[in-house]
Amino acid sequence: MIKAIFNTFANCFKIPELKSRIIFTVLVLAVCRMVALIPLPGLDGATLAQFFEQNASKSGGLLGMYSLFTGGALERCAIGSLGIMPYISATIIIQLLSAVIPQLSKLVREEGGRVKIVQYGRYLTVLLCLGQGFFMALSWEHPEKVFGEGFAGDLILMKNAWVYRIQTVIFLTAGTLVLMWLGEQITDRGIGNGVSLVITIGIISRLPMAVTATWIKFFPPRGVPSNWNFFHAVMLILLMLTVIGAVIAVIQAQRKIPVQYAQRAVGRKVYAGGTSFMPLRVNYAGVMPIIFAQAILMFPEKIFSTLAGLTRAGSPGFSKVCEAIYVQLQYGNFTYLTLEGLMILFFTYFWVATQFNEIQIADDLKKYGGYVPGVRPGQHTSDFLHRAMSRITLAGGIFLAVIAIIPTLLYKWVDVPFEIGQFFGGTSLLITVGVMLDTMRQMESHLLMRHYDGFLKKGRVRGRF
């Protein structure tokens, strides 16, 4: 099997077009990594990088997740510290607004409307970069409030505060826009989805750190006892294989709804009928519910922690209540995990409700002479699709909740460092596996057109979209 995979990759370089696309993609991704390594002027990125390295096992939560998506740029105070996330956020906001604003919804269906939607997303990206960049510049002025009381030192090397802030915002905005442009270039001239690959290469860049942390766990420095043995190694390998296999299976899982098309005449042309199917993906929401849930759960913890400190002198009773709630909402506690699972289920249904329009699908089927066997066209088809999607969405939401809490359980309860646990589930694994499957699907399509064998002899790699 391994030999067949190597032969398939060798065949990729026998096709001139595919070879040029792969080389172009690799070169552009190398440039993206440079953006994550070039430090911002006026900031002492080495001090912050050293602090993150010393406290790598404590870097869970939203800060650790954001640093993961930026490929470590946040830890180095690099130009790409905002990463590609403002562009992702802008795209999500535009998609959600398109589902509730009739003007945007109409624009999406018009010819050339997609181009305008993309332009609106770029404009919104600039606004988000300016806002997030300004707050990030302020956070670097007071690093002990963001990274913890254990941080000692000053990151700012400039005397004029406003010159530093304006300069930092400009560089951070430019870094995100460069990453956005490079991602679009990969999509047009390379292989795979460019924006997704930019995030994935940042996640994979943390792999050497995870390997080093694993090696230290099994072979600590002389004089330091090791709590891990051969049994732990076998269990970690089996867990990783199980989780990756489950993620691949669920990402590609779909329910095929049969659709029958009747023979119809349009003018002088007669279109023959036929049988097809409508794929309903189990993991329709992708990784979005996990990102929404984890991001929102960070705010209550900070709010109650601040209230406990402010009211400790004036109202000690209320302060104790806020402190108790703050302790329960800390990253990894049982209450936190329960709320995270419930919120992931909620946002899974929310995302499907805003993006899956069963009424429009039923109308389109009726318009083009299609129907689901045994179901009347129109409202009955819409109700049938709604029930079917609700059932498989429940399975997809439970799967996302389980995958999301695996790294937290390993980190808090099994004493697995965060940089290791992030590769056993959560957003990082879902994004990496999904993007790899999508890239393999595109490479396989080029191979099949030139009569080469793909990556799979039985079946085909199904796309995520």
JOKA-V328561 format. One record per residue. N is the residue number from 1. RES is the residue in one letter. PHI is phi in whole degrees, 0 to 359 (NA if undefined). PSI is psi as a letter, one per 40 degrees, with the letter a starting at -180 (none if undefined). Layout:
# JOKA-V328561
n->[N/N]
res->[RES/RES]
phi->[PHI/PHI]
psi->[PSI/PSI]
This chain:
# JOKA-V328561
n->[1/2/3/4/5/6/7/8/9/10/11/12/13/14/15/16/17/18/19/20/21/22/23/24/25/26/27/28/29/30/31/32/33/34/35/36/37/38/39/40/41/42/43/44/45/46/47/48/49/50/51/52/53/54/55/56/57/58/59/60/61/62/63/64/65/66/67/68/69/70/71/72/73/74/75/76/77/78/79/80/81/82/83/84/85/86/87/88/89/90/91/92/93/94/95/96/97/98/99/100/101/102/103/104/105/106/107/108/109/110/111/112/113/114/115/116/117/118/119/120/121/122/123/124/125/126/127/128/129/130/131/132/133/134/135/136/137/138/139/140/141/142/143/144/145/146/147/148/149/150/151/152/153/154/155/156/157/158/159/160/161/162/163/164/165/166/167/168/169/170/171/172/173/174/175/176/177/178/179/180/181/182/183/184/185/186/187/188/189/190/191/192/193/194/195/196/197/198/199/200/201/202/203/204/205/206/207/208/209/210/211/212/213/214/215/216/217/218/219/220/221/222/223/224/225/226/227/228/229/230/231/232/233/234/235/236/237/238/239/240/241/242/243/244/245/246/247/248/249/250/251/252/253/254/255/256/257/258/259/260/261/262/263/264/265/266/267/268/269/270/271/272/273/274/275/276/277/278/279/280/281/282/283/284/285/286/287/288/289/290/291/292/293/294/295/296/297/298/299/300/301/302/303/304/305/306/307/308/309/310/311/312/313/314/315/316/317/318/319/320/321/322/323/324/325/326/327/328/329/330/331/332/333/334/335/336/337/338/339/340/341/342/343/344/345/346/347/348/349/350/351/352/353/354/355/356/357/358/359/360/361/362/363/364/365/366/367/368/369/370/371/372/373/374/375/376/377/378/379/380/381/382/383/384/385/386/387/388/389/390/391/392/393/394/395/396/397/398/399/400/401/402/403/404/405/406/407/408/409/410/411/412/413/414/415/416/417/418/419/420/421/422/423/424/425/426/427/428/429/430/431/432/433/434/435/436/437/438/439/440/441/442/443/444/445/446/447/448/449/450/451/452/453/454/455/456/457/458/459/460/461/462/463/464/465]
res->[M/I/K/A/I/F/N/T/F/A/N/C/F/K/I/P/E/L/K/S/R/I/I/F/T/V/L/V/L/A/V/C/R/M/V/A/L/I/P/L/P/G/L/D/G/A/T/L/A/Q/F/F/E/Q/N/A/S/K/S/G/G/L/L/G/M/Y/S/L/F/T/G/G/A/L/E/R/C/A/I/G/S/L/G/I/M/P/Y/I/S/A/T/I/I/I/Q/L/L/S/A/V/I/P/Q/L/S/K/L/V/R/E/E/G/G/R/V/K/I/V/Q/Y/G/R/Y/L/T/V/L/L/C/L/G/Q/G/F/F/M/A/L/S/W/E/H/P/E/K/V/F/G/E/G/F/A/G/D/L/I/L/M/K/N/A/W/V/Y/R/I/Q/T/V/I/F/L/T/A/G/T/L/V/L/M/W/L/G/E/Q/I/T/D/R/G/I/G/N/G/V/S/L/V/I/T/I/G/I/I/S/R/L/P/M/A/V/T/A/T/W/I/K/F/F/P/P/R/G/V/P/S/N/W/N/F/F/H/A/V/M/L/I/L/L/M/L/T/V/I/G/A/V/I/A/V/I/Q/A/Q/R/K/I/P/V/Q/Y/A/Q/R/A/V/G/R/K/V/Y/A/G/G/T/S/F/M/P/L/R/V/N/Y/A/G/V/M/P/I/I/F/A/Q/A/I/L/M/F/P/E/K/I/F/S/T/L/A/G/L/T/R/A/G/S/P/G/F/S/K/V/C/E/A/I/Y/V/Q/L/Q/Y/G/N/F/T/Y/L/T/L/E/G/L/M/I/L/F/F/T/Y/F/W/V/A/T/Q/F/N/E/I/Q/I/A/D/D/L/K/K/Y/G/G/Y/V/P/G/V/R/P/G/Q/H/T/S/D/F/L/H/R/A/M/S/R/I/T/L/A/G/G/I/F/L/A/V/I/A/I/I/P/T/L/L/Y/K/W/V/D/V/P/F/E/I/G/Q/F/F/G/G/T/S/L/L/I/T/V/G/V/M/L/D/T/M/R/Q/M/E/S/H/L/L/M/R/H/Y/D/G/F/L/K/K/G/R/V/R/G/R/F]
phi->[NA/296/297/296/294/295/296/295/296/295/295/300/272/273/262/304/295/294/298/295/295/295/297/298/297/296/295/293/295/296/296/299/292/295/298/278/249/285/284/285/291/87/231/267/291/295/296/292/297/294/296/295/293/286/243/296/287/250/265/280/85/295/297/294/294/293/297/297/291/272/69/86/294/298/290/258/55/272/297/268/295/283/66/264/297/302/291/297/298/297/297/295/299/296/296/293/293/295/278/243/259/300/298/291/298/291/294/297/277/281/290/83/290/300/297/292/298/296/297/299/296/291/298/293/299/298/297/295/296/297/291/293/296/294/293/292/297/294/294/289/287/231/294/293/279/261/263/110/293/288/282/234/133/236/271/275/253/253/274/279/293/287/296/298/295/297/297/294/299/296/293/294/295/297/297/294/294/295/297/298/294/295/297/294/294/296/298/279/243/248/233/93/277/298/297/295/293/298/292/296/293/292/292/294/297/275/299/302/296/293/296/296/296/294/298/294/296/275/231/289/301/298/95/257/290/253/266/254/223/297/298/297/297/296/295/295/295/296/296/296/297/294/294/297/299/294/296/298/295/286/300/270/291/203/257/268/269/293/230/251/252/276/291/218/244/238/68/265/264/245/262/287/281/183/241/221/214/250/278/250/285/293/263/292/280/67/263/301/301/293/296/299/296/292/291/290/290/287/289/302/300/294/296/289/294/293/296/297/286/285/259/297/274/279/221/297/295/296/296/294/296/297/292/294/295/299/296/292/268/292/302/102/289/298/297/299/294/296/296/297/297/293/291/295/299/297/289/295/293/297/295/295/295/274/255/260/257/291/292/294/297/296/294/294/298/294/295/260/77/256/204/273/304/87/234/289/296/91/297/296/295/298/295/297/295/296/294/296/291/295/291/285/292/299/296/295/294/297/299/297/297/295/297/291/271/300/300/294/297/295/286/268/252/249/62/270/304/299/293/272/296/294/267/249/159/77/295/298/291/298/294/298/295/297/292/297/297/294/293/297/297/293/295/295/296/294/294/293/293/260/66/258/289/275/285/239/279/252/81/223/285/277/284/275/243]
psi->[d/d/d/d/d/d/d/d/d/d/d/d/e/e/h/d/d/d/d/d/d/d/d/d/d/d/d/d/d/d/d/d/d/d/d/e/d/h/i/i/i/e/i/g/d/d/d/d/d/d/d/d/d/d/f/d/e/e/f/a/a/d/d/d/d/d/d/d/d/e/f/e/d/d/d/e/f/i/d/f/d/d/a/e/d/d/d/d/d/d/d/d/d/d/d/d/d/d/e/e/h/d/d/d/d/d/d/d/e/i/h/e/d/d/d/d/d/d/d/d/d/d/d/d/d/d/d/d/d/d/d/d/d/d/d/d/d/d/d/e/d/g/d/d/d/d/e/i/e/e/h/h/i/h/d/h/e/i/d/h/d/d/d/d/d/d/d/d/d/d/d/d/d/d/d/d/d/d/d/d/d/d/d/d/d/d/d/d/e/a/h/i/h/d/d/d/d/d/d/d/d/d/d/d/e/e/d/d/d/d/d/d/d/d/d/d/d/d/g/i/i/h/e/h/i/h/e/i/a/d/d/d/d/d/d/d/d/d/d/d/d/d/d/d/d/d/d/d/d/d/d/e/i/i/h/h/h/h/h/h/h/i/h/i/h/h/b/e/h/h/h/i/i/i/h/a/i/h/h/h/h/d/g/d/e/b/e/d/d/d/d/d/d/d/d/d/e/d/d/d/d/d/d/d/d/d/d/d/d/d/e/d/d/d/g/d/d/d/d/d/d/d/d/d/d/d/d/d/e/i/h/e/i/d/d/d/d/d/d/d/d/d/d/d/d/d/d/d/d/d/d/d/d/d/d/h/g/d/d/d/d/d/d/d/d/d/d/e/f/i/i/h/h/e/h/i/i/b/d/d/d/d/d/d/d/d/d/d/d/d/d/d/d/d/d/d/d/d/d/d/d/d/d/d/e/d/d/d/d/d/d/d/d/e/f/h/i/d/e/d/d/e/e/e/a/a/d/d/d/d/d/d/d/d/d/d/d/d/d/d/d/d/d/d/d/d/d/d/d/e/f/i/i/a/d/h/d/h/a/i/h/i/i/e/none]
